[in-house]
Amino acid sequence: MLFARVVGNVVCTRKDDKLVGTKLLMVQPVGLDDKPRGNPIVGVDAVGAGTGELVLLVQGSSARQTTKTESTPVDCTVFAIVDTIEKDGKVVFKKSVGKMTD
């Protein structure tokens, strides 16, 4: 699992029949410092995430384990929208603030 920020949408007028009706998101993996880690990735949205939200994504065969992606040709799925992150007893992210806290 990886933390990522939703940075955009991907629109495909033609795609595999199993993906018709799915929303594709461009997500940028980030660290707990909210800095980008690597290149953006396209993932299937299984939870209704929006631009700017911090999400969890999963890749590989695990990406096909959600209700929306079962038996589909996907390698990355956004499966959770992060509300709070706590590290070492301290809250380091709150969705209501929208960014990592100090």
C-alpha positions in Angstrom: 0.0 0.0 0.0 1.1 3.5 -0.8 0.0 7.0 0.2 -0.8 9.1 -2.9 -2.4 12.5 -3.8 -5.0 12.5 -6.5 -3.7 15.0 -9.1 -6.1 14.5 -12.0 -8.5 12.3 -14.0 -7.8 10.2 -17.0 -10.6 10.0 -19.6 -10.6 7.1 -22.1 -13.3 7.0 -24.8 -12.5 3.4 -25.5 -11.4 0.8 -22.9 -11.9 -2.8 -22.1 -15.5 -3.7 -21.5 -14.8 -4.7 -17.9 -13.6 -1.1 -17.2 -16.7 0.6 -18.7 -18.2 2.8 -16.0 -15.0 3.0 -13.9 -13.3 6.3 -13.0 -9.6 6.5 -13.7 -7.4 8.8 -11.5 -3.9 10.1 -11.9 -2.3 9.7 -8.5 1.1 10.9 -7.3 2.7 8.7 -4.6 3.9 10.7 -1.6 5.8 10.2 1.6 4.6 11.3 5.1 6.3 14.7 4.3 3.8 15.0 1.4 6.6 15.2 -1.1 6.3 13.3 -4.4 7.9 9.8 -4.6 8.4 8.6 -8.1 6.2 9.1 -11.1 2.4 9.6 -11.2 0.4 6.4 -11.7 -3.1 5.8 -13.2 -5.4 3.9 -10.9 -9.0 2.7 -10.9 -11.1 4.7 -8.3 -13.0 2.2 -6.1 -14.1 4.8 -3.5 -15.1 8.1 -5.1 -11.9 10.0 -4.5 -11.4 13.6 -5.8 -8.6 15.8 -6.9 -6.3 16.8 -4.0 -7.3 14.1 -1.6 -4.8 11.9 0.1 -5.6 8.2 -0.7 -4.2 4.7 -0.3 -3.5 2.7 -3.3 -2.5 -0.8 -4.0 -0.8 -2.3 -7.0 -0.3 -5.7 -8.5 -2.7 -8.6 -8.1 -4.0 -7.0 -4.9 -5.5 -4.2 -7.1 -8.0 -6.7 -8.4 -9.4 -7.6 -4.9 -11.9 -4.8 -4.5 -15.6 -5.2 -5.4 -15.2 -2.8 -8.4 -12.0 -4.3 -9.8 -12.5 -8.0 -9.3 -11.5 -9.9 -12.5 -10.6 -6.7 -14.3 -7.3 -5.8 -16.1 -6.0 -3.4 -13.5 -2.6 -3.0 -11.8 -3.4 -0.1 -9.5 -6.5 0.7 -7.4 -7.4 3.6 -5.1 -9.2 1.8 -2.3 -9.3 4.3 0.6 -9.5 8.0 1.3 -7.3 8.9 4.2 -9.0 10.7 7.1 -6.2 10.7 9.7 -2.7 9.4 10.1 -1.1 9.0 13.5 2.6 8.3 13.8 4.5 7.8 17.1 1.4 9.0 19.1 1.1 12.2 17.1 -1.5 13.0 14.4 0.6 13.9 11.3 -2.4 14.2 8.9 -6.0 15.3 9.2 -8.3 15.4 6.2 -10.0 18.5 7.6 -6.7 20.3 7.3 -5.9 18.8 4.0 -2.2 18.5 4.5 0.5 16.9 6.7 0.7 18.6 10.0 3.8 19.7 12.0 
